[in-house]
């Protein structure tokens, strides 16, 4: 979903973050599946391809982990709000 479309703009912040998290999880899963394709094991540049896919997984996972859990949106479990 395009979050800049009319449908995307109608989403609450929580719903938009859920869409982003779902997209990131799909990309993590896709990169993981691609690392297991047996045809790639015979590729001369297999190590570079694996490194690329693992880097993608790591980047998407880092972005996914930057999004706070649902309880954090209301000020709970947020260190900045308790200091």
Backbone as JSON Lines, residues from 0, in Angstrom:
{"i":0,"aa":"X","n":[0.85,-1.18,0.0],"ca":[0.0,0.0,0.0],"c":[0.89,1.24,0.0]}
{"i":1,"aa":"X","n":[0.48,2.21,-0.76],"ca":[1.18,3.49,-0.8],"c":[0.61,4.36,0.32]}
{"i":2,"aa":"X","n":[1.44,4.67,1.32],"ca":[0.95,5.44,2.46],"c":[0.67,6.9,2.09]}
{"i":3,"aa":"X","n":[1.05,7.32,0.89],"ca":[0.75,8.68,0.45],"c":[-0.53,8.75,-0.38]}
{"i":4,"aa":"X","n":[-1.13,7.59,-0.63],"ca":[-2.41,7.56,-1.36],"c":[-3.52,7.98,-0.41]}
{"i":5,"aa":"X","n":[-4.72,8.18,-0.95],"ca":[-5.87,8.56,-0.11],"c":[-6.15,7.47,0.92]}
{"i":6,"aa":"X","n":[-6.05,6.22,0.5],"ca":[-6.28,5.11,1.43],"c":[-5.22,5.1,2.53]}
{"i":7,"aa":"X","n":[-3.98,5.34,2.15],"ca":[-2.89,5.38,3.12],"c":[-3.01,6.55,4.08]}
{"i":8,"aa":"X","n":[-3.43,7.69,3.58],"ca":[-3.58,8.87,4.42],"c":[-4.72,8.72,5.43]}
{"i":9,"aa":"X","n":[-5.67,7.84,5.12],"ca":[-6.8,7.62,6.02],"c":[-6.43,6.71,7.19]}
{"i":10,"aa":"X","n":[-5.27,6.07,7.14],"ca":[-4.86,5.17,8.23],"c":[-4.44,5.96,9.46]}
{"i":11,"aa":"X","n":[-4.66,5.37,10.61],"ca":[-4.14,5.96,11.85],"c":[-2.63,5.75,11.87]}
{"i":12,"aa":"X","n":[-1.95,6.42,12.78],"ca":[-0.5,6.23,12.9],"c":[-0.17,4.78,13.22]}
{"i":13,"aa":"X","n":[-0.95,4.17,14.09],"ca":[-0.74,2.77,14.45],"c":[-0.91,1.86,13.25]}
{"i":14,"aa":"X","n":[-1.95,2.1,12.46],"ca":[-2.18,1.28,11.27],"c":[-1.06,1.47,10.25]}
{"i":15,"aa":"X","n":[-0.58,2.71,10.1],"ca":[0.52,2.97,9.16],"c":[1.79,2.25,9.61]}
{"i":16,"aa":"X","n":[2.09,2.31,10.91],"ca":[3.26,1.6,11.42],"c":[3.12,0.09,11.26]}
{"i":17,"aa":"X","n":[1.91,-0.42,11.43],"ca":[1.68,-1.84,11.22],"c":[1.92,-2.22,9.75]}
{"i":18,"aa":"X","n":[1.51,-1.36,8.82],"ca":[1.76,-1.6,7.39],"c":[3.25,-1.64,7.11]}
{"i":19,"aa":"X","n":[3.98,-0.7,7.71],"ca":[5.43,-0.64,7.51],"c":[6.09,-1.89,8.08]}
{"i":20,"aa":"X","n":[5.68,-2.28,9.29],"ca":[6.25,-3.48,9.92],"c":[5.94,-4.72,9.09]}
{"i":21,"aa":"X","n":[4.73,-4.81,8.55],"ca":[4.36,-5.96,7.74],"c":[5.22,-6.01,6.46]}
{"i":22,"aa":"X","n":[5.43,-4.85,5.83],"ca":[6.27,-4.79,4.63],"c":[7.7,-5.23,4.95]}
{"i":23,"aa":"X","n":[8.25,-4.71,6.04],"ca":[9.61,-5.06,6.42],"c":[9.74,-6.55,6.71]}
{"i":24,"aa":"X","n":[8.76,-7.12,7.4],"ca":[8.8,-8.56,7.7],"c":[8.72,-9.38,6.42]}
{"i":25,"aa":"X","n":[7.9,-8.94,5.46],"ca":[7.82,-9.64,4.17],"c":[9.17,-9.61,3.45]}
{"i":26,"aa":"X","n":[9.85,-8.46,3.5],"ca":[11.15,-8.34,2.84],"c":[12.21,-9.2,3.53]}
{"i":27,"aa":"X","n":[12.16,-9.27,4.85],"ca":[13.09,-10.13,5.6],"c":[12.87,-11.58,5.21]}
{"i":28,"aa":"X","n":[11.61,-12.0,5.17],"ca":[11.27,-13.38,4.82],"c":[11.69,-13.7,3.38]}
{"i":29,"aa":"X","n":[11.46,-12.76,2.46],"ca":[11.83,-12.96,1.06],"c":[13.34,-13.13,0.91]}
{"i":30,"aa":"X","n":[14.11,-12.26,1.54],"ca":[15.57,-12.37,1.47],"c":[16.04,-13.68,2.06]}
{"i":31,"aa":"X","n":[15.39,-14.12,3.14],"ca":[15.75,-15.4,3.76],"c":[15.47,-16.56,2.8]}
{"i":32,"aa":"X","n":[14.31,-16.53,2.16],"ca":[13.97,-17.61,1.21],"c":[14.96,-17.64,0.05]}
{"i":33,"aa":"X","n":[15.37,-16.47,-0.42],"ca":[16.31,-16.42,-1.55],"c":[17.67,-17.0,-1.19]}
{"i":34,"aa":"X","n":[18.04,-16.96,0.09],"ca":[19.34,-17.53,0.47],"c":[19.31,-19.05,0.39]}
{"i":35,"aa":"X","n":[18.12,-19.63,0.34],"ca":[17.99,-21.09,0.34],"c":[17.75,-21.69,-1.04]}
{"i":36,"aa":"X","n":[17.77,-20.88,-2.09],"ca":[17.55,-21.39,-3.44],"c":[18.78,-22.17,-3.87]}
{"i":37,"aa":"X","n":[18.62,-23.46,-4.09],"ca":[19.75,-24.35,-4.37],"c":[20.47,-24.0,-5.67]}
{"i":38,"aa":"X","n":[19.76,-23.43,-6.63],"ca":[20.39,-23.05,-7.9],"c":[21.52,-22.04,-7.67]}
{"i":39,"aa":"X","n":[21.37,-21.2,-6.68],"ca":[22.37,-20.18,-6.4],"c":[23.67,-20.77,-5.85]}
{"i":40,"aa":"X","n":[23.6,-21.95,-5.27],"ca":[24.8,-22.55,-4.68],"c":[25.85,-22.87,-5.74]}
{"i":41,"aa":"X","n":[25.42,-23.08,-6.98],"ca":[26.34,-23.39,-8.07],"c":[26.84,-22.15,-8.78]}
{"i":42,"aa":"X","n":[26.34,-21.02,-8.41],"ca":[26.73,-19.74,-9.01],"c":[28.14,-19.37,-8.55]}
{"i":43,"aa":"X","n":[28.98,-18.93,-9.49],"ca":[30.36,-18.56,-9.16],"c":[30.44,-17.41,-8.17]}
{"i":44,"aa":"X","n":[29.46,-16.55,-8.17],"ca":[29.46,-15.41,-7.26],"c":[28.51,-15.65,-6.08]}
{"i":45,"aa":"X","n":[28.35,-16.91,-5.72],"ca":[27.42,-17.29,-4.66],"c":[27.71,-16.54,-3.36]}
{"i":46,"aa":"X","n":[28.99,-16.44,-2.98],"ca":[29.34,-15.79,-1.71],"c":[28.92,-14.32,-1.71]}
{"i":47,"aa":"X","n":[29.09,-13.64,-2.83],"ca":[28.69,-12.23,-2.91],"c":[27.17,-12.11,-2.84]}
{"i":48,"aa":"X","n":[26.49,-13.04,-3.51],"ca":[25.02,-13.03,-3.49],"c":[24.51,-13.27,-2.06]}
{"i":49,"aa":"X","n":[25.11,-14.23,-1.37],"ca":[24.72,-14.51,0.01],"c":[24.98,-13.31,0.91]}
{"i":50,"aa":"X","n":[26.13,-12.69,0.74],"ca":[26.47,-11.51,1.55],"c":[25.46,-10.39,1.3]}
{"i":51,"aa":"X","n":[25.07,-10.2,0.06],"ca":[24.09,-9.18,-0.29],"c":[22.75,-9.46,0.39]}
{"i":52,"aa":"X","n":[22.27,-10.7,0.27],"ca":[20.98,-11.06,0.87],"c":[21.02,-10.97,2.4]}
{"i":53,"aa":"X","n":[22.13,-11.39,2.99],"ca":[22.24,-11.29,4.45],"c":[22.29,-9.83,4.89]}
{"i":54,"aa":"X","n":[22.93,-8.99,4.1],"ca":[22.95,-7.56,4.39],"c":[21.56,-6.96,4.31]}
{"i":55,"aa":"X","n":[20.78,-7.4,3.32],"ca":[19.4,-6.93,3.19],"c":[18.59,-7.34,4.41]}
{"i":56,"aa":"X","n":[18.74,-8.6,4.82],"ca":[18.02,-9.08,6.0],"c":[18.38,-8.25,7.23]}
{"i":57,"aa":"X","n":[19.65,-7.99,7.39],"ca":[20.1,-7.23,8.56],"c":[19.55,-5.81,8.53]}
{"i":58,"aa":"X","n":[19.58,-5.17,7.37],"ca":[19.08,-3.79,7.26],"c":[17.58,-3.73,7.54]}
{"i":59,"aa":"X","n":[16.82,-4.63,6.93],"ca":[15.37,-4.64,7.17],"c":[15.05,-4.98,8.62]}
{"i":60,"aa":"X","n":[15.81,-5.88,9.22],"ca":[15.59,-6.23,10.62],"c":[15.88,-5.04,11.52]}
{"i":61,"aa":"X","n":[16.93,-4.3,11.21],"ca":[17.26,-3.12,12.01],"c":[16.14,-2.08,11.92]}
{"i":62,"aa":"X","n":[15.63,-1.84,10.73],"ca":[14.51,-0.91,10.56],"c":[13.28,-1.41,11.32]}
{"i":63,"aa":"X","n":[13.0,-2.7,11.2],"ca":[11.85,-3.29,11.89],"c":[11.96,-3.07,13.4]}
{"i":64,"aa":"X","n":[13.16,-3.26,13.93],"ca":[13.36,-3.12,15.37],"c":[13.35,-1.68,15.84]}
{"i":65,"aa":"X","n":[13.48,-0.72,14.94],"ca":[13.4,0.69,15.32],"c":[11.97,1.15,15.58]}
{"i":66,"aa":"X","n":[11.01,0.4,15.06],"ca":[9.61,0.76,15.26],"c":[9.19,0.27,16.64]}
{"i":67,"aa":"X","n":[8.72,1.17,17.49],"ca":[8.37,0.77,18.86],"c":[7.16,-0.17,18.88]}
{"i":68,"aa":"X","n":[7.09,-0.95,19.94],"ca":[5.93,-1.83,20.13],"c":[4.71,-0.98,20.42]}
{"i":69,"aa":"X","n":[3.54,-1.57,20.31],"ca":[2.29,-0.83,20.47],"c":[2.2,-0.1,21.8]}
{"i":70,"aa":"X","n":[2.67,-0.68,22.89],"ca":[2.6,-0.05,24.19],"c":[3.42,1.22,24.28]}
{"i":71,"aa":"X","n":[4.43,1.35,23.43],"ca":[5.29,2.52,23.45],"c":[4.6,3.78,22.91]}
{"i":72,"aa":"X","n":[3.54,3.63,22.13],"ca":[2.9,4.78,21.51],"c":[2.18,5.66,22.52]}
{"i":73,"aa":"X","n":[1.77,5.09,23.61],"ca":[1.01,5.85,24.6],"c":[1.9,6.37,25.72]}
{"i":74,"aa":"X","n":[3.19,6.36,25.49],"ca":[4.1,6.88,26.5],"c":[4.56,5.83,27.49]}
{"i":75,"aa":"X","n":[3.98,4.66,27.46],"ca":[4.42,3.58,28.34],"c":[5.66,2.94,27.76]}
{"i":76,"aa":"X","n":[6.5,2.44,28.62],"ca":[7.72,1.73,28.23],"c":[8.65,2.6,27.39]}
{"i":77,"aa":"X","n":[8.52,3.9,27.52],"ca":[9.33,4.82,26.73],"c":[10.26,5.58,27.69]}
{"i":78,"aa":"X","n":[11.54,5.32,27.62],"ca":[12.49,5.92,28.58],"c":[12.51,7.43,28.49]}
{"i":79,"aa":"X","n":[12.31,7.98,27.3],"ca":[12.33,9.43,27.16],"c":[11.22,10.1,27.95]}
{"i":80,"aa":"X","n":[10.08,9.44,28.06],"ca":[8.95,10.02,28.79],"c":[9.09,9.85,30.3]}
{"i":81,"aa":"X","n":[9.99,9.0,30.76],"ca":[10.12,8.78,32.19],"c":[11.3,9.51,32.79]}
{"i":82,"aa":"X","n":[12.1,10.14,31.94],"ca":[13.28,10.84,32.46],"c":[12.95,12.26,32.89]}
